[in-house]
């Protein structure tokens, strides 16, 4: 009996020692994991501190760490979440820099072709009617784009153009799907009214009618059928329209995307429009730049969301695929404008990507610690020995809809640069009776 108790006592002592060892091992593992995480975060922060530049929006002496990439690449896209005033200021400052240093004069806009043509008319002539047509529509549909700061930026571009030689003047190309249908149809009408042919009779009848939003669904179906007709009778349409043919064909095809049976959603439509206009406008080897919404501008698609303009280009065989620089802005402690359907007015809301009530971006705390309030700071993620390669840091995040995770299918980075915008005011809405 004594032997049995002795054996049990020994086993209990061994079990206790084993339990203590297990607990110590767990604590040690947690400690090592903490040290590893802390060490990795220190690596990120050290890298960022050596690859950053303060951007002074009232100065022209900016973008030094971007210059080499601007020279080597063809398309630079600035991605932003609509609503913060400083993105409009950054856009102009960056455009001015690119125009001066690498000769960028082609602005690829998140507008449809007709909207961009109205802006171009204003840039050339100062015609207030043209620019007000664009902004009246944006105000009417309660788009965040319908704001005083965007308007002021266009005015500044016109003033800049006045100082530039003809070969450096900036113009817009709108590659979005159709937004302002009324103006879009006017542009088509302008092209076809130059010619007289039975090939165009039915189209003229369609768009010569007084404009009505209610007719757009049937018009998109008509555009789909006309697009097919143009494809089958290409030579006849080419002979009829001459040099206007490529643009006419593009405008009809883009209008056909409104018909859901075509199966082209907005991201795919924009992507196809870029490729078509790249050829029509002879953008080969020309420097391009544009400011686009957040998801349009990343080099990689996001899981469960899918690809968009830039990620689709990067994942294609297009000649520009490996010549794209993506700059993504992240707001911190800022404000943005949100339309309130109940009050029929704009609300000023907090805009900060360090909070998952909107979007919490992984690693944004590093940027906050390295910058000052009211600052605008550019961070280069594609520098020598960058720890950001396929890391997902400053790309992935958490929102009320769930996790935001980049899919590194054809790029090592989600974007090559980050701009941290601190304490920006909102975009100032234009009056509703504009």
N, C-alpha and C positions, 0 to 999 in steps of 0.2 A: 504493500500500500504506500509506504514511504517513497519507494522508488517511483511509483506512478506520479505522486505529487511533485517529486523533484523534477521529473521530466516535463510536467506541465509548467512548472515555474520557469524552467530554462526556456521552453518554447515561448512563454509570455514575454520574457526578457528580450528574446530575439525578435519577436513581433514588434515590440515597442521600439527597439533599435531600428528595425526596418521601416516602421512608420515614420520615425523621426528622420531617417535618411531620405525617405520619399518626400516628406514635407520640405526638407532642406534642399533637395534636388529641384523641387518645384519652385521654391523661392529663388534659387540660383538661376534657374531657367528664365524666370520672369525678369530678374535683374539683368541678365545678359541681353534679353530681348529689349529691355528699356535702354541699355547702353547702345545697342545696335541702332535702335530707332533714333535715339538722341544723336548718335554719331552721324547717321544718314541725314537727318534734318540739318545738322551743322554743315555737312557737305553741300547741301542745296543752298543754304543761306550764304555760305562763303562764296560759292560760285556766283550767285545773284549779285552780291555786293561788288564783285569785280566786273560784272557785265551789265551795268546799268547806266542810264543817262537821265539827268533831270531835264525835262522839256519845259522851256519857258515860252508860253503861248504868245507872248507879245514880242518875241525875239525871232530873228531869222537864223540864229546861230545854233540850230538844233540838228538832231538826227545823225550825229557823227558815227555812232556804232551801227547805223543802218546803211551807210553810204556804199560800202563794198557790196553788200547784197543787192542794193538798188542797181548798181552798175552791172552785176553779173546776171540778173534775172529780168524777165520780161513783164510779168504781172505782179503788182503789189496790191493786196486787198486788205483794207482796214475793217475789221469786224467789230460791231458794237451792238449792245442791247438798247433799242430805241428809248429815248426819254431824257438823257442827260445832256445838258447844254454844252459841256466841254468837248463832247465828241464832234460837234460841228466846228468848234475852234481848232481842234486837232486836225480835222479833215482838211481845212483850208491851209493850215500851217504846213502839213505834210505835202499837200498838192503843190504848194508854192516851192517847197524844197526840191521835190522831184522834177518839177518843170525847169528849175534853174540848173540842177546838177546833172540830170540824165536826159533832159529834153522831153519829159512826159507831157503830152498834151491831150491824150485821149482818156476821158473820164468815163468809165464803165459804170452806169448808174442803175440803181434799184428803182427804175422807172420804166414805163413802156416806151416804145419807139416814138410815139407821137408826143408824149409828155416831154421827152428829151429834145425833140425838135422845137417845141415851143420855148424851152429854156435856151436853146441855141439861137433862136430868133432874137430873144432878149439880149443875149450876150453880144450879138452882132450889131443890133440896131438900137437897143435900149427901149424897145417897144414894151410899155407897161402892160398892155393888154395880153401879150403872150405869157408873161410870167404870172400875171394874176389869174389867167385861165388855169394854170397848173395848180396854184395854191387854193383857188376857190373850190376845186374838186376835192382836194385833200381835206379842206375844212368841212366840206359837205358830208364826207364819209367818216368824219371824226378820226382821221388818221393822225398818228403822232407826228408824221412828217409835216403836217400843216401848222408850222410854227414860225415865229418871227426870226429865230436864230438860223434856220435853214434858208429863209428868204434873204436874210442879211448876208449869208455866205455867198449866195448867187450874185448878189450885188458886188461883193468884194472880188469875186472872180471876174466879173465884167470890168471892174476898175483895174484889176491886174492885167487883163488882156489889153487894155488901152496902152500899157507900158511895154508890151511885147511885140516883137516883129511878127509878121504874118505867119511865118513857119513855126512859131512857138505858141500861138494863141490856143487856149484850151477850149475844147468842145465836148459835148456829152453824147454818149450813145446809150440809149435805153434798151436793155435786153430782157426786161421782165415780161411776164405774160400780160395780156391786156388788162389795164386798170381803168383808165378813163375811156370807155367805149365810144362816147360821143365824139371826142377829139380824134380818136383812132380812126373812126369811119370817115371823118372829114379829110384825114390824110389820104386814105384810099381813094376817096372821091376826087381829090385834087389830082391824083395820078391818072385815074381812068377818064376823067373829063377832057384830057388832052387828046384822046383818041376816039374814033367812031368805028364800031364794029359790032356785029351780032354776037361776037364772043363775050362782049361786056354788057349787053343789053339787060340781062336779068339781074346782074349785080348792080347796075345803075338804078334799076327800079327798086331794088331792095334798100339801098342806102340813100336814095333821094327822098324817101319818106321822112316825115317829121320824126325826130328821135324819140324813142320811148324805151325805157329800161325793160319793159315787159316783153319786148320783141327780141331781146338778146339771145334767149335760148334757141329760138327758131333760126336766128341769124347764124349762130355757131354751127348748127346742123347744115345750113346752107354753105357755110365756109368749108366744112369738112368735104362736102360733095364737090365744091368748086376746086378745092385743093387737088382732089383726085382727077378732075377734068383738066386742070393745068398740067398735071404730070403726064396725062395721056396725049395732050395736044401741045407739048412744050414748044415745038418749032413754031407753030402758029402764034402762040402768045409771045414768044421771043421776037418774031418779026413785027408783031403789032406794037409791042411796048418798047422795043429797043433797049436802051440802057436802063430804063425804069423796071425792066422785067425782074431782075434778081430781088429788088426791094419789094415789088408787088407780090411776088411768090412768097417771100418771107412773111409779109403782113397777113396774107390769107392763111398761111399755115399756122401762124401764131394765134390767129383768131379762131381757128378750128380747134385749138386745145381747150376752148371753153366747153366744147361738147364732151360730156363725160364718157361717151362711148368710144372716143379716141383713146382713152386710157392714159393720158399724159397729165400728171399732177404738176403743181407749180415748180418744185425743185427740178424735175426732169425737163419741164418746158423752158425754164431759164437756162439750163445747161445746153439744150439743143439750140436755143436762140443765140447763145454766145458763139457756139461753133459756126452757125450759119452766118452771123454778122461778122465774125472774124474773117471769113472769106470775102463777103460782100464789101466790107470796108477796107480790105487789104491790110489787115493788122499784122501780117507776117513781119517779124523783126521790129515791130514798133512797141515802144514802152506804153504800158497800160496801167491804169490805177482806178480804184473805186472804193467807196465806203458802202458796206453791206451789213445786213442784220447778222447777229451772232452766229446762228447755225449755218447760214450760207457760206461763211468765210473760213471754216476750219479745213485743214488738210485731210482730216480723217472723218468718216461718218461716226455717228453715235449709235450704240447698240439700241435696238427697239425703236429708233427714230429713222435711221437710214441716211443715205447720202444726200448731199445738196450740191450747189454749184461748184464750189472749189474742190470738195472731196471727190466729186464725180470726174472733174477734169484731171486731178492727180491720179485717179485710178483708170485713166483712159490712155489711148495711144495718140492723143492730140499732141502736136509739137510743143505746146506750152506746158505740158504736164509736169515736167521737171524744172520749170522756170518760174515758179510761183512762190512768193513770200507772203505769208499770212501773219497779220498783226492783230491781236485780239485785245480789246479793252475790257477791263474789269472795274466796275464802280465800287467805291467804298465810302460809306457815310455821305452819300449823295442823295439827290432827289430826282424824281421823274414824273412825267405827266400821264395820268390814267383817266380815260373817259368814264364819266359816271352817268349811266343811262337813266337813273332815277331823277337826278337833279338837272340833267342835260347840260352838264358843265364839266370842266377839267379839274381833277383833284391832284394836288401835289402830294406824292407818296415817298416814303423812304426807299432808297435804292442802294443796296449794299450786298455784295456777293460773299459776305462772311456769315450769312444767316440763312438756314435752310427753310425759312418761311418764304423765301424767294428762290435763292440759289446759294449754296455754300460750296465754294470752289476749294478743292483740296490744296493746302499749302499757301493760301492767300495770307495767312498770318505772317509768313516770312516777309512778304512784300510790305505789309503794314509796318513791321518792325524796322524795315530798312528805309522807310520814307517818312516824310513830314506831312502834317495836315495841310490841306489846300494845295497839294503838289500834283504834278503830272510826271510820271516816271516811266521810261522805256526800259524794259528788260530783254536782253538777248538770250534766247534759250538754245541756240544752235552754235554756240562758241566752242572753242577747243576744250576737250575733256568735259563736255556737258553731262551732268548726271540726269538730265531730263529725257534722254533717249528712251522712248517706249515706257516711261515711268508712269504716265498718266497724271503726274503732279501738275497743278495749275491748268488742268484740262478736265479731269473728272470732278464730279460734285454730287451734291444731294439737293433735291428740290421736293416740293410737296407731291410731285407726281412720281417720285422715286429716284433711283440712282441714275446719274448721267455718266456713262462710261464710253470712252473713245475706243474705236476698233482700228488698231494699227495694221490695216491690210496692205497698204502700199506707201506708207510714210512712217518714218521713225519718230516724228513729232506731230502733235495736233496742230501746232503753229510754231513759227520760229521766234516770234516776239510777243510780249505782253506789255500793255500799257495800263498801269494802275492809275485810276482817276479818283482823287480824294476830294470830297466836299464840293462836288459840282452842284450847281443850281439845276433846276429843271429846264426843259425846253419851254419857252414862253409861247403859249397857244395864241394863234391869231384869233381875232374876234369872230364869233359865230356868224355875223352878218358881213364878213369880209367880201 
